[in-house]
Amino acid sequence: MRVIKRYRIHAGTFAWILHRLSGLGLIFYLLLHIWVISHLSGGEESFDGIMHFFGGPLFKLAEIGLVGVIFYHMFNGLRITLIDMGVMVERQKMLFVIAVAVWLACWGASGAVMISRMISATG
Amino acid sequence: MAMITFRINRYNPDDERRGHYVQEYQLDVEKGTTLLDALNEIKWKQDGTLTFRRSCRSGICGSCAMTINGVNNLACETQVLGLGNSTVTVEPMRGYPVIKDLVVSLDPLVRGILAVKPYMITHSPPPSDQERLQSPEEREKIDGLYECILCGSCTSSCPSFWADKEYIGPHAFLKAYRFIADSRDEGSREHLEALDDRHGLWRCHTIFNCVEACPKDLNPTKAISELKKELVRRKLG
């Protein structure tokens, strides 16, 4: 018997899907991080080599993306915690808007700092 | 009066070869016509094979819950012209196995509700001269909880339920909290028993589809957060 598994998308759906995707992204990053750090066991040359590889501008930009992923997961996680504690359950869409606003503000501010450091490092 | 096209998802278990298909019906609809009126009109005058559940036609029994233009609602409480479209798509509620046309199997709904012991449990003897009384303030605490008519709209829309057929479901959580919040009930432990489980409360991902879907504007997610708090209090307290 056929069972349809979808429903109209709304703020809660976005919050949930982004939370899942950012969570997967963080797991991927952590594994990558552990792999990079594991080069320490191969000695100075091995570690410097991998750090040089990840020191390129492409990865610097990816780091800004990573900060965005961390901030989203963090602020939406706080939103979920508040909901679980019964805070603003009836106004969850407003809570999502607040979480997104704080997320973008923090991401924008740290992104600006990171970009200015990148520019000053190259210049 | 307006000519409305009804696109109805159909399925006949005796005609597996044809499978699921959409059939269109045209009907002149006047102001005040509910979707249930329209479906009855189609069934009585155009196609007697069209199958759907209905009973009270006044928003109390929950039988005629279906997916209307992508949104779960009761057919008897949906004004056809109020939908604002010349085409109305009617599907069986999503998430449940379809038995025939708009009729779905509500077995998962029943399994979930029975798990939370959906009745008042008392251990103390009742007062000899009167019924168990409740103050207006105590009574107020079950507002937004007791109104559930068990139509199944919330659980149908819930991704946690799609992923886990044994998930107890938001309808049952709301019902469980309805009794736990009731000052006369003494069986909180019994109601909570099934909820602290991998098919229980912790599988809710606060997606709020249940709140979006409820035709009675109830808030199962709020009940879920209250139940989570109650479980934590019991574990830590």
Interface residues (C-beta under 8 A of the other chain):
Chain A: M1 R2 V3 I4 K5 R6 Y7 R8 H10 A11 G12 T13 A15 W16 I80 I83 D84 M85 G86 V89 E90 Q92
Chain B: Y11 G19 H20 G70 V71 N72 E91 R94 G95 Y96 P97 V98 I99 S105 S157 P159 W162 H205 T206 I207 F208 N209 V211 E212 A213 N219 T221 K222 S225 E226 K228 K229
